[in-house]
Amino acid sequence: MNLEKFITNFKQTNQIPSQIIAQIHAAGGTAVLVGGAVRDLLLGRQTKDLDIEVYGLEPAQLENILRQYGVVQQVGKAFGVYILLGVQIDWSLPRTDSAGRKPHVQINPNLDFTSAFRRRDLTINAMGINLKTSELIDPFNGVQDLQNKILRYIDRDLFVEDPLRFYRVMQFVGRFEMEPNHDLNQLCHEMDIKDVSKERIEQEFNNYF
């Protein structure tokens, strides 16, 4: 799939700073647009969430690059997420999450794409686009699921650790007219959602409707 024209327009429309992307790649890193933004781009929809994951650079290297363009804030040191004030983008480092209510997070700049994307909830949210080459990264066949309007989880154990994902499936059914496959449907029936606060549920739906 040739996404060069689409991603060029996407960068301009969403004001992704080309200078920062170029500097990341010049330093030996790889900047990858990930998550919901990729899904929305492929669906031809506007997106609210811009997440760029940077591979091949240590945290200090990424932070030093971003600081050349303004004030940088770190959103949870353990998660390796940075915000450049005035730029509506989350800049993050690849990581793995262990199962459990309080997962152990391990940042690994040299993680491969498949391992890094495994922590995400659904296949349609586990795609990336290399912002230098416009190459689509799709280790779990998310594009095919988009085309077939199917919702599939990636890792069963990690999926159930966040009960809010039950409601995410619900809103994806409504927003995208997609259906959970048999395994996801069964898992949602089994999930314990009694401790999810009303505030978190409202936020999940208010973000998109």
N, CA, C and O of each residue as an XYZ file, in Angstrom:
836
protein
N       0.847     -1.193      0.000
C       0.000      0.000      0.000
C       0.889      1.251      0.000
O       1.730      1.424      0.881
N       0.691      2.113     -0.991
C       1.479      3.340     -1.093
C       0.742      4.472     -0.385
O      -0.276      4.964     -0.871
N       1.269      4.876      0.769
C       0.599      5.888      1.574
C       1.287      7.241      1.492
O       0.933      8.159      2.231
N       2.267      7.378      0.602
C       3.082      8.591      0.603
C       2.247      9.852      0.430
O       2.432     10.819      1.168
N       1.327      9.856     -0.539
C       0.503     11.035     -0.782
C      -0.394     11.323      0.407
O      -0.555     12.475      0.810
N      -0.984     10.262      0.971
C      -1.906     10.427      2.088
C      -1.187     10.931      3.338
O      -1.687     11.812      4.036
N      -0.013     10.367      3.616
C       0.677     10.763      4.837
C       1.252     12.163      4.704
O       1.337     12.887      5.696
N       1.651     12.563      3.493
C       2.136     13.938      3.286
C       1.021     14.929      3.582
O       1.234     15.924      4.274
N      -0.158     14.657      3.063
C      -1.311     15.522      3.341
C      -1.683     15.484      4.814
O      -2.064     16.504      5.388
N      -1.573     14.305      5.429
C      -1.903     14.136      6.839
C      -0.957     14.970      7.704
O      -1.391     15.630      8.648
N       0.337     14.937      7.377
C       1.321     15.723      8.127
C       0.982     17.207      8.075
O       1.030     17.904      9.089
N       0.637     17.679      6.879
C       0.347     19.098      6.707
C      -0.947     19.487      7.422
O      -1.002     20.509      8.106
N      -1.979     18.672      7.261
C      -3.282     18.959      7.863
C      -3.213     18.971      9.384
O      -3.839     19.810     10.033
N      -2.447     18.035      9.952
C      -2.375     17.890     11.397
C      -1.157     18.583     12.001
O      -0.877     18.443     13.191
N      -0.438     19.331     11.165
C       0.690     20.137     11.617
C       1.740     19.306     12.366
O       2.231     19.703     13.423
N       2.067     18.156     11.796
C       3.162     17.360     12.340
C       4.475     18.032     11.942
O       4.740     18.196     10.751
N       5.302     18.424     12.916
C       6.509     19.209     12.610
C       7.547     18.377     11.845
O       8.169     17.474     12.404
N       7.717     18.690     10.584
C       8.632     17.934      9.730
C      10.074     18.065     10.190
O      10.865     17.138     10.013
N      10.433     19.218     10.787
C      11.802     19.409     11.246
C      12.151     18.435     12.368
O      13.254     17.890     12.404
N      11.213     18.222     13.278
C      11.460     17.296     14.385
C      11.595     15.873     13.844
O      12.493     15.132     14.244
N      10.700     15.501     12.937
C      10.751     14.162     12.351
C      12.087     13.954     11.655
O      12.719     12.911     11.821
N      12.526     14.953     10.869
C      13.794     14.842     10.146
C      14.969     14.700     11.110
O      15.897     13.931     10.858
N      14.924     15.448     12.217
C      16.024     15.397     13.174
C      16.073     14.056     13.900
O      17.153     13.544     14.195
N      14.910     13.492     14.186
C      14.857     12.165     14.814
C      15.511     11.129     13.909
O      16.305     10.307     14.368
N      15.179     11.170     12.631
C      15.744     10.196     11.698
C      17.229     10.456     11.464
O      18.004      9.516     11.291
N      17.626     11.723     11.457
C      19.043     12.049     11.276
C      19.884     11.534     12.446
O      21.062     11.217     12.283
N      19.260     11.455     13.632
C      19.959     10.975     14.827
C      19.984      9.448     14.905
O      20.533      8.881     15.849
N      19.388      8.785     13.911
C      19.378      7.327     13.895
C      18.102      6.705     14.406
O      18.016      5.483     14.534
N      17.098      7.531     14.703
C      15.819      7.022     15.187
C      14.821      6.831     14.067
O      15.075      7.189     12.917
N      13.693      6.265     14.417
C      12.585      6.073     13.479
C      11.309      6.576     14.131
O      10.898      6.059     15.170
N      10.682      7.575     13.534
C       9.435      8.138     14.061
C       8.261      7.443     13.386
O       8.155      7.421     12.159
N       7.387      6.878     14.201
C       6.269      6.088     13.688
C       4.951      6.639     14.237
O       4.761      6.715     15.451
N       4.059      7.016     13.350
C       2.705      7.375     13.756
C       1.984      6.091     14.140
O       1.985      5.132     13.368
N       1.370      6.055     15.320
C       0.792      4.805     15.812
C      -0.639      5.003     16.311
O      -1.103      6.127     16.502
N      -1.314      3.886     16.514
C      -2.611      3.894     17.188
C      -3.773      4.401     16.362
O      -3.864      4.167     15.157
N      -4.662      5.107     17.055
C      -5.917      5.544     16.446
C      -5.753      6.458     15.255
O      -6.602      6.465     14.364
N      -4.675      7.235     15.215
C      -4.462      8.144     14.085
C      -4.295      7.379     12.786
O      -4.784      7.813     11.743
N      -3.608      6.245     12.838
C      -3.416      5.416     11.643
C      -4.747      4.820     11.204
O      -5.085      4.829     10.020
N      -5.485      4.311     12.155
C      -6.820      3.764     11.864
C      -7.700      4.813     11.201
O      -8.328      4.540     10.178
N      -7.750      6.010     11.774
C      -8.608      7.064     11.238
C      -8.145      7.515      9.861
O      -8.964      7.818      8.993
N      -6.828      7.558      9.661
C      -6.296      7.926      8.348
C      -6.758      6.938      7.284
O      -7.182      7.338      6.200
N      -6.675      5.645      7.597
C      -7.080      4.622      6.641
C      -8.584      4.634      6.390
O      -9.047      4.213      5.330
N      -9.338      5.114      7.363
C     -10.795      5.205      7.211
C     -11.226      6.532      6.589
O     -12.409      6.733      6.312
N     -10.277      7.431      6.370
C     -10.613      8.738      5.809
C     -11.330      9.631      6.788
O     -12.118     10.489      6.391
N     -11.061      9.436      8.083
C     -11.708     10.222      9.129
C     -10.716     11.178      9.784
O      -9.508     10.944      9.772
N     -11.244     12.256     10.355
C     -10.407     13.147     11.143
C     -10.060     12.467     12.463
O     -10.820     11.645     12.974
N      -8.906     12.823     12.998
C      -8.479     12.206     14.247
C      -8.187     13.269     15.292
O      -7.781     14.385     14.965
N      -8.397     12.908     16.556
C      -8.100     13.810     17.666
C      -6.789     13.447     18.344
O      -6.180     14.275     19.022
N      -6.363     12.209     18.158
C      -5.199     11.706     18.894
C      -4.017     11.506     17.961
O      -4.078     10.709     17.025
N      -2.942     12.236     18.225
C      -1.713     12.052     17.466
C      -0.646     11.490     18.398
O      -0.220     12.149     19.346
N      -0.227     10.272     18.116
C       0.793      9.603     18.910
C       1.929      9.189     17.991
O       1.728      8.467     17.014
N       3.120      9.655     18.318
C       4.298      9.297     17.543
C       5.254      8.538     18.454
O       5.695      9.054     19.481
N       5.566      7.309     18.064
C       6.458      6.461     18.834
C       7.833      6.506     18.165
O       7.947      6.348     16.949
N       8.863      6.721     18.962
C      10.207      6.907     18.429
C      11.074      5.702     18.803
O      11.293      5.413     19.980
N      11.556      5.015     17.779
C      12.397      3.829     17.952
C      13.856      4.183     17.714
O      14.169      5.053     16.902
N      14.749      3.501     18.430
C      16.168      3.630     18.165
C      16.873      4.767     18.880
O      18.077      4.946     18.702
N      16.154      5.544     19.687
C      16.770      6.628     20.449
C      16.527      6.407     21.940
O      15.465      5.932     22.342
N      17.508      6.752     22.744
C      17.355      6.699     24.190
C      16.474      7.862     24.648
O      16.363      8.865     23.943
N      15.845      7.738     25.826
C      14.975      8.821     26.315
C      15.638     10.192     26.301
O      15.021     11.177     25.896
N      16.878     10.260     26.737
C      17.565     11.555     26.787
C      17.766     12.141     25.391
O      17.708     13.357     25.211
N      18.002     11.275     24.406
C      18.182     11.756     23.037
C      16.893     12.368     22.501
O      16.912     13.447     21.909
N      15.778     11.680     22.709
C      14.492     12.201     22.250
C      14.161     13.503     22.959
O      13.738     14.469     22.324
N      14.351     13.533     24.273
C      14.037     14.743     25.033
C      14.894     15.921     24.573
O      14.399     17.043     24.473
N      16.160     15.676     24.295
C      17.049     16.750     23.846
C      16.619     17.309     22.495
O      16.715     18.515     22.263
N      16.149     16.450     21.611
C      15.662     16.913     20.313
C      14.419     17.779     20.499
O      14.322     18.862     19.921
N      13.480     17.311     21.297
C      12.235     18.051     21.495
C      12.496     19.400     22.163
O      11.831     20.384     21.838
N      13.453     19.461     23.093
C      13.729     20.705     23.814
C      14.262     21.806     22.902
O      14.232     22.982     23.264
N      14.740     21.438     21.742
C      15.202     22.450     20.798
C      14.028     23.231     20.190
O      14.219     24.268     19.554
N      12.816     22.711     20.397
C      11.639     23.321     19.773
C      10.648     23.883     20.787
O       9.562     24.324     20.410
N      11.008     23.871     22.071
C      10.113     24.440     23.066
C      10.204     23.737     24.405
O      11.155     23.005     24.684
N       9.197     23.975     25.223
C       9.150     23.411     26.580
C       8.599     21.988     26.515
O       7.562     21.734     25.901
N       9.306     21.078     27.153
C       8.930     19.666     27.129
C       8.445     19.236     28.512
O       9.071     19.542     29.527
N       7.324     18.525     28.534
C       6.829     17.930     29.774
C       6.780     16.421     29.600
O       6.434     15.909     28.535
N       7.136     15.718     30.674
C       7.089     14.269     30.646
C       5.815     13.803     31.334
O       5.521     14.218     32.455
N       5.063     12.945     30.664
C       3.791     12.449     31.198
C       4.040     11.062     31.779
O       3.929     10.061     31.071
N       4.370     11.003     33.044
C       4.642      9.715     33.664
C       5.994      9.189     33.210
O       6.110      8.611     32.129
N       7.006      9.386     34.026
C       8.359      9.015     33.639
C       8.459      7.551     33.254
O       9.188      7.199     32.327
N       7.736      6.703     33.954
C       7.836      5.266     33.703
C       7.314      4.882     32.323
O       7.700      3.851     31.772
N       6.431      5.718     31.763
C       5.818      5.370     30.487
C       6.557      5.967     29.292
O       6.232      5.646     28.149
N       7.530      6.818     29.531
C       8.323      7.359     28.442
C       7.531      8.171     27.444
O       7.738      8.040     26.238
N       6.618      9.018     27.930
C       5.781      9.842     27.052
C       6.111     11.314     27.294
O       6.180     11.766     28.437
N       6.313     12.049     26.207
C       6.664     13.466     26.287
C       5.649     14.310     25.518
O       5.082     13.872     24.517
N       5.438     15.515     26.007
C       4.595     16.487     25.320
C       5.411     17.749     25.093
O       6.044     18.266     26.014
N       5.393     18.236     23.873
C       6.018     19.511     23.543
C       4.924     20.565     23.584
O       4.012     20.534     22.757
N       4.993     21.498     24.527
C       3.924     22.470     24.714
C       3.653     23.250     23.428
O       4.564     23.758     22.775
N       2.371     23.323     23.091
C       1.963     24.015     21.870
C       1.824     23.099     20.678
O       1.339     23.514     19.625
N       2.248     21.847     20.832
C       2.139     20.865     19.753
C       1.287     19.707     20.260
O       1.678     19.024     21.206
N       0.140     19.478     19.651
C      -0.809     18.479     20.144
C      -0.422     17.068     19.695
O      -1.134     16.417     18.930
N       0.726     16.623     20.196
C       1.242     15.298     19.858
C       1.831     14.671     21.112
O       2.514     15.347     21.882
N       1.574     13.388     21.324
C       2.276     12.628     22.356
C       3.470     11.941     21.695
O       3.308     11.176     20.745
N       4.664     12.220     22.205
C       5.887     11.593     21.718
C       6.273     10.527     22.731
O       6.443     10.826     23.913
N       6.411      9.297     22.283
C       6.664      8.220     23.237
C       7.775      7.305     22.747
O       8.216      7.378     21.600
N       8.208      6.446     23.652
C       9.207      5.426     23.354
C       8.534      4.064     23.415
O       7.609      3.879     24.207
N       8.963      3.114     22.614
C       8.346      1.785     22.649
C       8.548      1.121     24.001
O       9.575      1.308     24.654
N       7.561      0.348     24.409
C       7.639     -0.279     25.715
C       6.838     -1.575     25.718
O       6.044     -1.830     24.812
N       7.054     -2.376     26.732
C       6.236     -3.553     26.981
C       5.571     -3.389     28.329
O       6.146     -2.800     29.244
N       4.352     -3.910     28.458
C       3.600     -3.867     29.716
C       3.342     -5.291     30.172
O       2.887     -6.125     29.389
N       3.631     -5.571     31.435
C       3.289     -6.873     31.981
C       1.811     -6.901     32.327
O       1.179     -5.852     32.443
N       1.257     -8.094     32.492
C      -0.134     -8.221     32.912
C      -0.263     -7.811     34.373
O       0.718     -7.822     35.117
N      -1.462     -7.454     34.776
C      -1.702     -7.067     36.159
C      -2.311     -5.690     36.262
O      -2.193     -4.880     35.343
N      -2.967     -5.420     37.385
C      -3.604     -4.121     37.606
C      -2.581     -2.984     37.611
O      -2.868     -1.871     37.168
N      -1.379     -3.283     38.121
C      -0.305     -2.297     38.111
C       0.853     -2.894     37.313
O       1.798     -3.431     37.891
N       0.778     -2.798     35.995
C       1.763     -3.484     35.153
C       3.162     -2.915     35.301
O       3.351     -1.724     35.552
N       4.127     -3.792     35.142
C       5.513     -3.355     35.083
C       5.785     -2.879     33.665
O       5.578     -3.618     32.702
N       6.246     -1.652     33.543
C       6.498     -1.054     32.240
C       8.001     -1.046     31.981
O       8.780     -0.579     32.812
N       8.394     -1.560     30.836
C       9.799     -1.578     30.475
C       9.991     -0.860     29.147
O       9.528     -1.324     28.105
N      10.678      0.273     29.196
C      10.975      1.035     27.986
C      12.152      0.384     27.277
O      13.173      0.072     27.890
N      11.990      0.185     25.980
C      13.039     -0.453     25.193
C      13.092      0.192     23.816
O      12.307     -0.174     22.942
N      14.002      1.148     23.597
C      14.072      1.848     22.314
C      14.321      0.935     21.128
O      14.009      1.295     19.992
N      14.883     -0.255     21.379
C      15.227     -1.172     20.295
C      14.217     -2.293     20.120
O      14.502     -3.293     19.461
N      13.050     -2.131     20.702
C      11.996     -3.136     20.583
C      11.531     -3.229     19.137
O      11.457     -2.218     18.438
N      11.217     -4.441     18.688
C      10.678     -4.584     17.338
C       9.207     -4.174     17.334
O       8.560     -4.144     18.380
N       8.687     -3.858     16.148
C       7.325     -3.335     16.034
C       6.279     -4.312     16.560
O       5.339     -3.903     17.242
N       6.431     -5.597     16.251
C       5.435     -6.582     16.677
C       5.338     -6.641     18.192
O       4.239     -6.668     18.747
N       6.477     -6.661     18.858
C       6.485     -6.713     20.323
C       5.923     -5.435     20.920
O       5.196     -5.481     21.912
N       6.256     -4.287     20.323
C       5.781     -3.004     20.848
C       4.280     -2.853     20.664
O       3.602     -2.329     21.547
N       3.750     -3.302     19.537
C       2.321     -3.144     19.245
C       1.460     -4.152     19.991
O       0.244     -3.977     20.075
N       2.060     -5.198     20.531
C       1.283     -6.253     21.190
C       0.516     -5.736     22.405
O      -0.521     -6.295     22.761
N       1.009     -4.679     23.044
C       0.338     -4.178     24.253
C      -0.950     -3.432     23.928
O      -1.717     -3.118     24.838
N      -1.206     -3.142     22.659
C      -2.398     -2.378     22.290
C      -3.629     -3.268     22.327
O      -3.518     -4.494     22.343
N      -4.811     -2.645     22.340
C      -6.027     -3.399     22.602
C      -6.516     -4.229     21.414
O      -6.686     -5.443     21.531
N      -6.741     -3.576     20.276
C      -7.350     -4.224     19.120
C      -6.443     -4.133     17.902
O      -5.595     -3.244     17.819
N      -6.616     -5.038     16.970
C      -5.755     -5.051     15.783
C      -5.861     -3.757     14.993
O      -4.874     -3.317     14.405
N      -7.050     -3.131     14.966
C      -7.211     -1.901     14.183
C      -6.502     -0.723     14.825
O      -6.334      0.323     14.198
N      -6.081     -0.890     16.086
C      -5.324      0.154     16.784
C      -3.845     -0.201     16.894
O      -3.084      0.505     17.556
N      -3.438     -1.286     16.252
C      -2.062     -1.777     16.373
C      -1.334     -1.691     15.037
O      -0.670     -2.634     14.605
N      -1.477     -0.536     14.399
C      -0.782     -0.288     13.138
C       0.077      0.955     13.294
O      -0.144      1.771     14.189
N       1.053      1.088     12.416
C       1.916      2.257     12.449
C       2.294      2.677     11.042
O       2.191      1.896     10.097
N       2.732      3.922     10.916
C       3.239      4.422      9.641
C       4.583      5.091      9.894
O       4.683      6.024     10.690
N       5.617      4.605      9.209
C       6.933      5.214      9.273
C       6.845      6.595      8.640
O       6.533      6.717      7.456
N       7.120      7.635      9.423
C       6.907      8.999      8.945
C       7.997      9.485      7.997
O       7.902     10.584      7.451
N       9.029      8.675      7.799
C      10.047      9.005      6.806
C       9.758      8.321      5.476
O       9.854      8.943      4.418
N       9.403      7.040      5.532
C       9.219      6.254      4.308
C       7.759      6.091      3.906
O       7.469      5.649      2.794
N       6.832      6.445      4.805
C       5.388      6.241      4.614
C       5.014      4.760      4.540
O       3.941      4.410      4.050
N       5.900      3.898      5.025
C       5.619      2.457      5.044
C       4.582      2.136      6.111
O       4.668      2.628      7.237
N       3.601      1.310      5.755
C       2.599      0.852      6.710
C       3.140     -0.345      7.477
O       3.661     -1.289      6.882
N       3.016     -0.303      8.794
C       3.455     -1.396      9.665
C       2.202     -2.033     10.251
O       1.470     -1.387     11.000
N       1.954     -3.281      9.918
C       0.682     -3.911     10.281
C       0.901     -5.371     10.679
O       0.511     -6.278      9.944
N       1.527     -5.604     11.844
C       1.886     -6.976     12.223
C       0.702     -7.870     12.586
O       0.849     -9.093     12.604
N      -0.470     -7.295     12.875
C      -1.608     -8.113     13.313
C      -2.791     -8.041     12.340
O      -3.925     -8.352     12.707
N      -2.516     -7.630     11.102
C      -3.541     -7.609     10.044
C      -4.715     -6.691     10.373
O      -5.876     -7.042     10.159
N      -4.392     -5.515     10.894
C      -5.434     -4.552     11.219
C      -6.148     -4.013      9.991
O      -7.350     -3.751     10.044
N      -5.427     -3.842      8.883
C      -6.054     -3.343      7.657
C      -7.135     -4.302      7.180
O      -8.227     -3.883      6.797
N      -6.824     -5.575      7.205
C      -7.810     -6.568      6.790
C      -9.042     -6.532      7.682
O     -10.168     -6.653      7.199
N      -8.829     -6.364      8.990
C      -9.965     -6.289      9.909
C     -10.786     -5.024      9.675
O     -12.010     -5.057      9.799
N     -10.136     -3.911      9.341
C     -10.861     -2.693      8.984
C     -11.751     -2.942      7.772
O     -12.921     -2.557      7.754
N     -11.188     -3.583      6.775
C     -11.933     -3.849      5.545
C     -13.104     -4.786      5.792
O     -14.169     -4.637      5.194
N     -12.897     -5.749      6.676
C     -13.946     -6.733      6.971
C     -14.865     -6.299      8.103
O     -15.808     -7.011      8.450
N     -14.584     -5.102      8.695
C     -15.387     -4.561      9.794
C     -15.447     -5.514     10.984
O     -16.503     -5.740     11.577
N     -14.275     -6.066     11.314
C     -14.157     -7.016     12.412
C     -13.273     -6.434     13.512
O     -12.225     -5.854     13.230
N     -13.695     -6.589     14.757
C     -12.901     -6.189     15.922
C     -12.276     -7.437     16.538
O     -12.982     -8.391     16.866
N     -10.961     -7.430     16.696
C     -10.251     -8.556     17.298
C      -9.265     -8.034     18.334
O      -8.608     -7.017     18.113
N      -9.159     -8.731     19.471
C      -8.130     -8.363     20.436
C      -6.793     -8.943     19.988
O      -6.735     -9.851     19.158
N      -5.724     -8.398     20.557
C      -4.385     -8.883     20.226
C      -3.906     -9.882     21.265
O      -3.559    -11.015     20.932
N      -3.886     -9.466     22.516
C      -3.408    -10.308     23.605
C      -4.526    -10.431     24.638
O      -4.900     -9.442     25.269
N      -5.049    -11.613     24.809
C      -6.195    -11.819     25.694
C      -5.897    -11.377     27.125
O      -6.711    -10.698     27.750
N      -4.733    -11.763     27.641
C      -4.403    -11.463     29.030
C      -4.268     -9.964     29.263
O      -4.750     -9.443     30.268
N      -3.611     -9.268     28.331
C      -3.447     -7.828     28.488
C      -4.766     -7.092     28.273
O      -5.011     -6.067     28.909
N      -5.604     -7.597     27.397
C      -6.872     -6.929     27.113
C      -7.753     -6.854     28.359
O      -8.317     -5.801     28.654
N      -7.873     -7.942     29.080
C      -8.795     -7.983     30.223
C      -8.277     -7.197     31.420
O      -9.042     -6.913     32.342
N      -6.986     -6.837     31.427
C      -6.456     -6.097     32.560
C      -6.987     -4.676     32.627
O      -6.912     -4.038     33.677
N      -7.529     -4.165     31.514
C      -8.126     -2.825     31.510
C      -9.601     -2.959     31.162
O      -9.945     -3.017     29.982
N     -10.485     -3.010     32.158
C     -11.911     -3.211     31.895
C     -12.529     -2.114     31.030
O     -13.586     -2.324     30.435
N     -11.886     -0.948     30.951
C     -12.420      0.128     30.123
C     -12.453     -0.278     28.652
O     -13.208      0.292     27.865
N     -11.650     -1.243     28.290
C     -11.621     -1.699     26.897
C     -12.960     -2.322     26.482
O     -13.293     -2.348     25.297
N     -13.713     -2.815     27.444
C     -15.063     -3.301     27.154
C     -15.893     -2.187     26.528
O     -16.595     -2.410     25.542
N     -15.813     -0.991     27.101
C     -16.587      0.142     26.602
C     -15.996      0.689     25.294
O     -16.710      1.259     24.469
N     -14.701      0.510     25.123
C     -14.088      0.921     23.857
C     -14.635      0.081     22.711
O     -14.906      0.591     21.625
N     -14.790     -1.198     22.967
C     -15.385     -2.064     21.947
C     -16.794     -1.592     21.616
O     -17.179     -1.560     20.448
N     -17.563     -1.228     22.631
C     -18.930     -0.755     22.416
C     -18.959      0.485     21.525
O     -19.764      0.575     20.599
N     -18.067      1.445     21.816
C     -18.119      2.677     21.037
C     -17.567      2.468     19.627
O     -17.963      3.180     18.704
N     -16.661      1.504     19.443
C     -16.189      1.203     18.093
C     -17.293      0.548     17.264
O     -17.398      0.788     16.062
N     -18.105     -0.269     17.904
C     -19.251     -0.860     17.208
C     -20.166      0.242     16.692
O     -20.654      0.182     15.563
N     -20.396      1.259     17.539
C     -21.259      2.360     17.137
C     -20.624      3.302     16.136
O     -21.276      3.718     15.178
N     -19.357      3.647     16.344
C     -18.692      4.630     15.483
C     -18.377      4.072     14.107
O     -18.576      4.745     13.096
N     -17.888      2.846     14.070
C     -17.377      2.305     12.813
C     -18.259      1.226     12.200
O     -17.939      0.687     11.141
N     -19.389      0.905     12.875
C     -20.287     -0.152     12.411
C     -19.515     -1.456     12.208
O     -19.656     -2.139     11.193
N     -18.699     -1.773     13.206
C     -17.913     -3.005     13.183
C     -18.460     -3.973     14.217
O     -19.195     -3.581     15.124
N     -18.097     -5.240     14.073
C     -18.583     -6.264     14.985
C     -17.411     -7.017     15.605
O     -16.440     -7.326     14.915
N     -17.493     -7.318     16.911
C     -16.451     -8.140     17.525
C     -16.514     -9.566     16.987
O     -17.602    -10.091     16.751
N     -15.365    -10.189     16.795
C     -15.392    -11.587     16.380
C     -15.799    -12.463     17.563
O     -16.012    -11.956     18.665
N     -15.905    -13.745     17.347
C     -16.428    -14.642     18.376
C     -15.593    -14.580     19.656
O     -16.144    -14.515     20.755
N     -14.272    -14.599     19.515
C     -13.396    -14.611     20.691
C     -13.522    -13.331     21.499
O     -13.585    -13.376     22.728
N     -13.560    -12.194     20.825
C     -13.694    -10.922     21.536
C     -15.069    -10.803     22.171
O     -15.194    -10.320     23.296
N     -16.091    -11.235     21.466
C     -17.445    -11.183     22.005
C     -17.547    -12.015     23.284
O     -18.147    -11.584     24.268
N     -16.954    -13.210     23.258
C     -16.986    -14.085     24.420
C     -16.203    -13.473     25.579
O     -16.629    -13.541     26.731
N     -15.054    -12.874     25.262
C     -14.230    -12.271     26.294
C     -14.947    -11.103     26.961
O     -14.869    -10.939     28.178
N     -15.644    -10.295     26.171
C     -16.388     -9.166     26.738
C     -17.494     -9.638     27.668
O     -17.790     -8.981     28.666
N     -18.101    -10.760     27.353
C     -19.135    -11.330     28.235
C     -18.536    -11.755     29.573
O     -19.217    -11.728     30.598
N     -17.265    -12.146     29.562
C     -16.624    -12.661     30.773
C     -15.952    -11.578     31.609
O     -15.620    -11.819     32.770
N     -15.748    -10.399     31.046
C     -14.977     -9.363     31.736
C     -15.714     -8.802     32.947
O     -16.935     -8.645     32.943
N     -14.942     -8.509     33.972
C     -15.480     -7.899     35.187
C     -15.356     -6.379     35.061
O     -14.251     -5.838     35.110
N     -16.490     -5.693     34.898
C     -16.460     -4.249     34.666
C     -17.091     -3.465     35.819
O     -17.323     -2.261     35.703
N     -17.363     -4.139     36.912
C     -18.102     -3.485     37.999
C     -17.324     -2.364     38.667
O     -17.926     -1.473     39.265
N     -15.988     -2.388     38.579
C     -15.192     -1.376     39.272
C     -14.805     -0.197     38.375
O     -14.063      0.684     38.808
N     -15.291     -0.171     37.146
C     -14.989      0.950     36.259
C     -15.849      2.144     36.663
O     -17.074      2.033     36.718
N     -15.230      3.263     36.940
C     -15.980      4.424     37.423
C     -16.811      5.047     36.306
O     -16.490      4.912     35.125
N     -17.875      5.728     36.698
C     -18.726      6.415     35.729
C     -17.936      7.500     34.997
O     -18.166      7.760     33.816
N     -17.007      8.126     35.710
C     -16.212      9.188     35.106
C     -15.366      8.659     33.957
O     -15.267      9.290     32.905
N     -14.756      7.492     34.168
C     -13.924      6.913     33.107
C     -14.779      6.493     31.909
O     -14.361      6.643     30.761
N     -15.959      5.974     32.177
C     -16.853      5.568     31.094
C     -17.302      6.782     30.295
O     -17.303      6.762     29.064
N     -17.682      7.838     31.003
C     -18.110      9.063     30.327
C     -16.983      9.643     29.482
O     -17.204     10.092     28.358
N     -15.777      9.630     30.032
C     -14.635     10.169     29.298
C     -14.373      9.360     28.032
O     -14.054      9.926     26.986
N     -14.507      8.042     28.125
C     -14.280      7.187     26.967
C     -15.202      7.550     25.813
O     -14.776      7.583     24.659
N     -16.460      7.823     26.123
C     -17.430      8.138     25.072
C     -17.381      9.619     24.685
O     -17.576      9.959     23.518
N     -17.124     10.491     25.646
C     -17.079     11.922     25.337
C     -15.924     12.297     24.436
O     -15.977     13.308     23.735
N     -14.875     11.485     24.452
C     -13.719     11.762     23.608
C     -14.055     11.660     22.121
O     -13.334     12.194     21.277
N     -15.152     10.973     21.807
C     -15.428     10.689     20.400
C     -16.807     11.114     19.943
O     -17.048     11.215     18.740
N     -17.729     11.369     20.878
C     -19.093     11.701     20.464
C     -19.457     13.122     20.907
O     -20.569     13.583     20.649
